[in-house]
Amino acid sequence: MTSSKPDAEQLHLRELARLRRVRDRIDREYAQPLDVEALAFGVHMSAGHLSRQFKLAYGESPYSYLMTRRIERAMALLRRGDLSVTEVCFEVGCSSLGTFSTRFTELVGMPPSAYKRETALQTAGMPSCVAKQVTRPIRNREAPVVEPHLD
């Protein structure tokens, strides 16, 4: 006797497919104004459910994933060297220079202006595909918290 109700595994696979669609949309549209509500609406989920399930599946919230994609793209633009930090901020879809700079510093370990200066020297003559791989932000490489030094 077969049941017409989908089993738990089928439901889980469908949900993973929806989460993958959200991740793919973020990868494609990172420079567009995206928020969790709009992403959730696109896959017929509530924002809270999407956030919880996305974090379970990918280890970070949809917002954090979006900001990581934006910072990766910003790194490439800053390495190119022809745009200011402010121009890069808006080019990758951030609307606040302060938020952009803070998140960039958290992920990369230095402010975007310092990154632009230093990578211009470090990646000079390096093919862009190699420079991208070498300088890509990785979540477990987030900048360490510096404890204040007391004299």
N, C-alpha and C positions, 0 to 999 in steps of 0.2 A: 504494500500500500504506500503510495507516494503522496506527500503533502504538497499542497499548492503554496504553502508559506515558504519563503526563502529561509534557508538555514543560516546559522550564525556566521559560518565561514563566507557565504555569499554576501551577506550584509557587510561584513568586515572588508571584503575585497571591493565592494562598491564604494564604501567610505574611503578607502585608500585611493581609489581612482579619483574621487572628488578632491581629495587633498592634493593629489598630484596635479590636477587641473589648476588648483589655486597656486601651487608652487610655480607651475609653468607660466601662469598669467603674471605673477610677480616678476619672474625672469624676463618676460617679454616687455612688460609695461612699467618697469621700475621707475621710469622718469615721469609717469603720469600720476595725478593725485589719486592715491589708493588708500583706502582705509579698510579695517577689518569688516565693517558692516557691508560695504560694497562687495568685498571678496566673498563674504558669507552668502549674501543675496544671490550672487552668481552661481553658487552650487547648492542653493536651497537648504542652507543651514542657518542656525542662529549664530551670532557673532561669538557668543560664549562657547558654544559647542565647537565651532571651528577653531578657536584659539586653543582650547584644551586638546582637541584631537591632533591639531597640527604640531603642537609641542610634543605630544606623545610620539608622533611619527618621525619628526625631524629634529627634535631636541631643542627647539627654540620657537618663540611665538612668531606668528605671521609678520608682525611689525618688525621684530628683530631681524628676521630673514630679509625683509624688504630693505631695511637699513644696511645690512651687510652687502646686498647686491649694489645698492647705491654707492656705498663706500668703495667697493671694488671698481666700479666704473669711474668714480672720482679719482682713484689712484691712477688709473690709466690716463685720464685727462690731465692730471697734474704732471705726470711723467712727460707727457707731450710738451708741456711748457708754454703753450701759446695762450692760455686762458688764466685769468686771475682766480684766486680761491673763491671769490664771490660768484664769478661767472660759472665756475665748476659746480658750486653749491646748487644754483638754480638749474643748471643743465641736467643734473642727475635727479631732479624732482623734489629737492628739499626746499621748503619755503622759509626756513629759519637758519640764518648763518650760524647762530649760537648753537642750536641743536646739532647741525651738521658738524661743526667744529668739535663739539663735545664727543659725539659718537665716533667721529674719525679718530680722535685722540685715544679713546677707549680701545678701539679695534686695532689701530696701527701702532700706537705707542708714542706718537708725536703729533703735534698740530699739523693741519694741512699745509700751512705756509712753510714749516720746517721740512716736511716731507717733499714738497716741491723743490726746495733748495737742494736737499741731500740726494734725492734720487736723480736729479739732473747730473750730478757728478758720478754717482755709483753705476748708473745704467748707460752712461755715454758709450756709444758704439755697440751696445748689446741689441740683438734683434728684439723687436717689441714682444714677440710671442714668448721669448725666454724671460724678458723683464717682467711680464705679467705673471708668469708662474713663480718666479723668485720672490716677488713682492706681494703676492696675494694674501689678504688677511685670512687667518684661520682662527676659528673661535677659541681654541685652546691656547692660542698665542696672544690672547688679549693682554694689553699692557698690565704689568703687575701694579698693585696698589703700593705706593711708596709711603712708608711709615715716616712720620716727621722725626727728624734727628734732633735730639736734645743734647746740647753741649753742657 
